[in-house]
């Protein structure tokens, strides 16, 4: 099979399923199916694993070591969630175990990647979206947990909240980033500012296909997976447990920041962890959490997340 066509088929299958489960009708159908036959949630896990094998076979060959890692990543948290399938909206310690299992292997890059020219085309995105689909199947469809806001809803007001959040983050993080040395301008700044105005330089790098592609890539991979886990699940769970939305928002943001300690860490010792990165991620998480709280869909928090990451990687090292 032609790898290009295979990519198209896999994208349509995985993201088509995601989009379906982001609609009211799709979630209603998923919940109805799970009511009749709860094993459907486990069947989805098996289908996702089989889909990865199918994709691997026709895009460079199956690496059985990596495939076993993928099956463990998908299967173990699914079995944990299966144990608490009848808990409804009551949050248990096994929910937190499942969250850790779905997030940590992904965040710590514990799952390998195949050495092939198109290895990054879908290996990592399929892993990211599979975790989201499992969460939707077990928490949203089977358990019927409300408050995740995993729905497709368009609102100009929510778009405005995204750009308000982006403005606040730029005002806060740019001075802090320069002062701490966390933000290092890319080489093009000095040369282009000598020839053009600041708005012109910014627009020149924003209005490009490269920036748009990076924005889309972040949105549909790490953006939606991180926001679903930290806002739709963790922040939502904390609100239900603590019954104090502000405290839940703060703690979820702290956890989001701590989850980034390994980014650029120099070693395993606590003093070698990247505390600066974690601090900036916490501040960003506060903004993402606010947009999540005050919008009707988690997808606006995902958009803010994608914009922040895209701007950072476009203009800074």
BAZA-404160 format. One record per atom (N, C-alpha, C): residue in one letter; x, z, y. Coordinates in steps of 0.05 Angstrom, whole numbers, plus 5000, padded with zeros to 4 digits. Each point is the difference from the previous one (the first is absolute). Layout:
N
AXZY;...
//
This chain:
317
X501750004976;X498350005024;X501850005025;X499249845020;X501449995025;X500050275014;X502350125007;X500150265012;X498350025026;X500049795015;X498550005025;X497050044995;X499049844981;X497250034993;X499450274988;X501950114985;X499750264988;X499750225022;X501749975021;X499850195022;X497349995013;X498949765004;X497449975012;X497850134983;X500249954973;X498050114982;X500150315000;X502450114999;X500350295000;X499150135026;X500749875022;X499150115026;X497050005002;X498749784992;X497149985000;X498750214982;X501250044976;X498950194981;X500250295010;X502450085008;X500450285008;X498750065027;X500649835020;X498850065026;X497149935002;X499149824983;X497149954998;X498550244989;X501250134980;X498950254990;X500050225021;X502250025015;X500250205021;X497849965021;X499849755010;X498049945021;X497250054990;X499549944974;X497350054989;X499450305001;X502050174992;X499650285000;X500050135028;X500749845020;X499950105027;X497349945014;X498249874985;X497449945011;X498050204989;X497850055014;X498050184991;X498849914974;X499449744998;X498949904975;X501950024977;X502549955005;X502050024979;X500350284990;X500150205018;X500250284992;X497550094985;X497749905010;X497550084987;X499949884971;X500949764997;X500149874973;X502050154983;X502350085011;X502150154985;X498950274991;X498650135018;X498950274993;X497849974979;X498449805002;X497949964980;X501249944973;X502149835000;X501349944974;X501350244988;X501350175017;X501350244990;X498050214990;X497650005012;X497950184991;X499249934972;X499749744995;X499249904973;X502250034980;X502549945008;X502250014982;X502550095015;X500650264999;X502450105015;X502649884991;X500149894976;X502549894990;X500949755015;X498249905017;X500749775017;X502550065017;X500250255010;X502250075017;X502649984984;X500050094975;X502449984983;X500549714993;X497949844997;X500449724994;X501449855022;X499350085025;X501449885023;X503050054999;X500750244993;X502950074997;X501349814980;X498749964977;X501149824979;X500249725010;X498049915015;X499949725011;X502349975020;X500550205017;X502249985019;X502749984987;X500350164978;X502549984985;X500449734987;X497849904988;X500149744987;X500549785021;X498950035024;X500449815021;X502949995008;X501350235001;X502950005008;X501649864978;X499450044975;X501449874978;X499649705002;X497649915005;X499449725003;X501649875022;X500050145023;X501549905023;X503049994994;X501050214986;X502950014994;X500849774981;X498349954980;X500749804981;X500449735012;X498449935021;X500249735012;X501550005026;X501450225007;X501550005025;X502750134995;X501549904981;X502750104995;X500350154975;X497950064986;X500250134974;X499450305001;X499150104977;X499350294998;X502550174997;X500350195017;X502050214997;X498650244989;X500450064974;X498450204987;X500550285010;X502450055010;X500650265012;X498350055025;X500049805017;X498450025025;X497050004993;X499249834980;X497249994993;X499050284990;X501750144984;X499350264991;X499750205023;X501749975020;X499850175024;X497449955014;X499249745002;X497549945013;X497650114984;X500149974974;X497850114983;X499850315003;X502450135002;X500050295003;X498950075028;X500849855020;X499150055028;X496949975002;X498949804986;X497149965001;X498650184980;X501150044977;X498550134979;X499950305002;X502350135006;X500150295000;X498150135021;X500149915026;X498050115019;X497149944993;X499649764987;X497349934992;X498950204979;X501850084981;X499250194980;X499550285012;X501650075020;X499650255014;X497350005014;X499449785014;X497549985015;X497649994980;X500549894976;X497949994980;X499150284992;X501950195000;X499450274991;X498150145020;X499949915024;X498350135021;X497949815010;X499249814983;X498049805008;X497350115007;X499450244990;X497350125004;X500050215022;X502250025015;X500350215021;X498549935025;X499149755003;X498649935025;X501950025024;X499050125021;X501650025025;X501750265000;X499850164979;X501650254999;X502949924995;X501850095017;X502849924998;X501550204982;X501549904982;X501550184981;X503049955002;X501550174987;X502949975001;X500949754986;X498449904981;X500749754987;X499749765019;X498350025020;X499949795020;X502749985015;X501150235006;X502650005014;X502249894982;X499850064974;X502049894981;X499849704999;X497549895000;X499649714999;X501049875026;X499650145023;X501049895025;X503049984999;X501350214991;X503049994998;X500949784981;X498649964978;X500849804981;X499649715011;X497949975016;X499549735011;X501849945024;X500950225014;X501549955024;X503050014996;X501050224987;X502950044999;X501649784987;X499249904976;X501549784988;X500249765019;X497849955014;X500049775019;X501850055024;X499750245012;X501550065024;X503050044994;X500750114978;X502850064993;X501349764986;X498549784998;X501149754987;X501050064972;X498550164985;X500850074973;X499349774980;X498349825009;X499349774983;X501949775006;X501249894980;X501949785003;X498849745008;X501649815008;X499149735006;X501749804984;X498749794992;X501449804984;X501949845017;X502249934988;X502049835013;X499349714997;X498549905019;X499149724999;X499549915028;X500149745004;X499849895027;X497350065013;X497950034985;X497450065012;X499250294993;X502050174994;X499350274991;X498550155021;X500649965026;X498650155021;X497449875009;X499349774988;X497649875009;X497550174994;X499950114976;X497750174993;X500650254985;X502450034989;X500650244984;X499350265015;X501050035024;X499550245015;X497250015012;X498949785012;X497250015009;X498050064978;X500549884976;X498150064978;X500150294993;X502350125000;X500250294995;X498550165021;X500449935025;X498750155022;X497049984998;X499049754996;X497149975001;X498750114974;X501550014978;X498950114976;X499450305003;X501850145014;X499550285005;X497550045017;X499549835019;X497650025017;X497549944983;X500249804983;X497749934983;X499350224980;X502050134989;X499550234982;X498750235016;X500950055024;X498850205017;X497149945006;X499449755007;X497349925005;X498250034976;X501149924977;X498450014975;X499350294993;X502050185000;X499550274991;X498850185021;X501049995025;X499150185020;X497449905014;X499949755007;X497749895015;X497749924982;X500649854978;X497849904983;X499250214979;X501950114985;X499350184979;X499250285010;X501650115018;X499550275011;X498250005024;X499649775013;X498349985024;X500950185023;X502650025004;X501050165022;X499549865026;X498750135019;X499449885026;X502250075020;X500149855021;X501950075022;X502649844999;X500449844979;X502449844999;X500049775021;X497649925008;X499649785020;X501349744990;X500149974974;X501149754989;X497849795000;X499349915024;X497949805003;X500949805021;X498949754998;X500449805020;X498050025022;X500850095024;X498250025022;X501449905025;X498749825015;X501249895024;X498950155024;X501750085019;X499150135024;X502149975022;X499249895023;X501849975022;X500950275010;X498350204998;X500850275009;X502350114983;X499849944974;X502150104982;X502649845004;X499849755007;X502449855008;X501350125025;X498350085019;X501050135024;X501550254994;X499050164980;X501350244992;X502849954988;X500249784986;X502649924989;X502049955022;X499349855020;X501949945021;X500450235019;X498150185002;X500450255015;X502150174985;X499750024973;X501950154984;X502849885002;X500149734999;X502649865002;X501350065027;X498550005022;X501150065026;X501150285002;X498550194989;X500950285000;X502650034984;X500249874977;X502450014984;X502449885014;X499649775013;X502249885014;X501050185023;X498150135014;X500850175022;X501650244990;X499250114976;X501350234989;X502649934985;X499849804983;X502249954982;X502449855012;X499549825019;X502249855011;X502050185014;X499250185018;X502150185012;X501350184979;X498450114982;X501150174979;X501949854982;X499349754994;X501749844982;X502649935013;X500049925025;X502549945014;X501850255004;X498750225007;X501550255004;X501350104975;X498649974977;X501150104975;X501849804986;X499949755009;X501649804986;X498649884976;X497550084996;X498449904977;X499449705004;X499349935025;X499449725006;X502549875012;X500949794987;X502349855010;X499149715006;X500049915025;X499049735006;X501649794985;X498649794993;X501349784987;X501849855020;X501849834989;X502049875017;X498949825021;X497649884995;X499049805018;X499250125027;X499550265002;X499050125024;X501949955024;X502550054997;X501949985023;X500149725010;X500349814982;X500349725009;X497449895012;X497750064988;X497549885010;X499050145025;X500650265003;X499150135025;X501749915024;X502349894995;X501749895022;X498849745010;X498349874983;X498949745007;X497050005006;X498650214990;X497150015003;X499150285006;X497550025008;X498850265006;X499350154974;X499650265002;X499350164976;X497549904987;X497749955015;X497649914987;X500549734985;X501649835012;X500549744987;X501550034974;X502050184999;X501550044976;X498250124978;X498350195008;X498250134980;X498149794989;X498849845018;X498149804991;X501349794982;X502449935007;X501449794985;X500350084970;X500350264995;X500450094972;X497450094987;X498050055016;X497450084988;X498449754993;X500149805016;X498449754996;X501549814982;X500550094975;X501549834981;X498650034973;X500449794983;X498950014973;X501550224984;X502550055006;X501550204986;X498850285004;X499350065025;X498750265006;X497350024986;X498449785002;X497450004987;X500250044970;X501949874987;X500450024972;X500850294993;X501850115015;X500950284995;X497650195003;X498449965020;X497650175004;X498149984977;X499549764990;X498249964977;X501250134975;X502649964996;X501350114976;X499950305000;X500650135022;X499850295002;X497250094996;X498149865012;X497250084998;X499050014972;X500549794984;X498949974974;X501650144978;X502350115007;X501650144980;X500250305007;X502150075014;X500650285005;X497950125018;X498949855019;X498150115019;X497550104986;X498749834985;X497550084987;X500550204978;X502249994986;X500550204979;X500650275012;X501750015021;X500650265012;X497650135014;X498549845015;X497750115014;X497850084981;X499649854979;X498050094980;X500850274988;X502650034994;X500850254987;X500150235019;X501149965024;X500450235019;X497650055017;X498549805007;X497750055017;X497450014983;X499549784985;X497549994984;X499850214979;X502350074988;X499950204978;X501050285010;X502550025008;X501150265007;X498650135024;X499949855023;X498750125023;X497150064995;X498749824985;X497250044993;X499650244982;X501850024979;X499950234982;X500550265015;X501950015018;X500650245015;X497650085018;X498749815011;X497650065016;X497950134983;X499649904976;X498050124982;X500850274990;X502650044996;X501050264990;X500150215022;X501249935023;X500450195022;X497550035018;X498449795001;X497650005017;X500850035030;X502549915006;X501050005027;X501449735005;X498649815012;X501049735003;X502749985015;X500350175021;X502549985015;X502450104984;X499650214984;X502150104983;X500749804978;X497949874989;X500449804979;X501649765011;X499349925024;X501449785013;X502950075005;X500650245009;X502750095005;X501650014974;X499050134979;X501450034975;X500549734987;X498049825001;X500449734988;X502249855014;X500250045026;X502149865015;X502850124993;X500150264997;X502550134991;X500949894973;X498149994981;X500649894973;X500949715002;X498849855017;X500849725004;X502849995010;X500850175019;X502750015010;X502050084978;X499350204985;X501850104979;X500449794978;X498049844996;X500249794980;X502149795007;X500950005025;X502049815009;X502850125002;X500450244990;X502650125001;X502149844985;X499249864979;X501949854984;X500949745013;X498649915021;X500749755013;X502650035016;X502149874989;X502650025014;X501450274994;X499150154981;X501350254993;X502849954989;X501950185006;X502849964992;X500550124972;X498250174991;X500450134974;X497650164992;X500250164979;X497850164990;X499850275013;X502250095012;X500050265013;X498150005024;X498850235005;X498050025021;X501149915028;X502550075005;X501249925026;X500749705002;X499949874977;X500549715001;X497449845002;X497750135000;X497549855003;X499749915028;X498449805004;X499649875026;X497850145016;X500750235011;X498150165015;X499149865026;X501749845012;X499249855024;X497849814993;X500449844979;X498049814991;X497450154994;X500150234986;X497650154993;X498650095025;X501550085021;X498750095025;X498549775013;X501349775002;X498649775012;X497649914984;X500350014973;X497749934983;X497750195003;X500650265005;X497950205004;X498549945026;X501449935021;X498749945025;X498349754997;X501149804986;X498449754995;X497550074983;X500450184980;X497850084983;X497850145015;X500750155021;X497950125016;X498349795013;X501249785010;X498549795012;X498349854979;X501249944977;X498449874979;X497650174991;X500550264998;X497950184992;X497750025021;X500749995025;X498050005021;X498349754999;X501349774997;X498549754998;X498150014975;X501150114978;X498350034976;X497650175005;X500550235014;X497850195005;X497849885017;X500849845020;X498149925020;X499149704998;X500749874978;X499149734995;X498250004976;X498649784996;X498149994977;X501249894975;X502549915002;X501349884976;X503050075001;X501150054976;X502850074998;X501849765007;X498849765000;X501649765005;X501149995029;X498950155018;X501150015027;X502550185001;X500150214984;X502450164998;X502249834987;X499249834980;X501949824988;X501249805020;X498249905018;X500949815020;X502050135019;X499550255009;X501950145017;X502650044986;X499950084975;X502450044984;X501649744998;X498749784995;X501349744997;X501249915026;X498650055022;X501149925027;X502550165006;X500050264995;X502350175006;X502449914984;X499649964974;X502349914983;X501049735008;X498249825007;X500849725007;X501550005026;X499150155020;X501450015026;X502750134996;X500150214985;X502650134995;X502049814987;X499349874979;X501949834986;X500649745015;X498349925019;X500449775016;X502050055023;X499750235013;X501650055024;X502350204996;X500050154978;X502050214996;X501249994973;X502550114997;X501350014974;X499150244985;
//
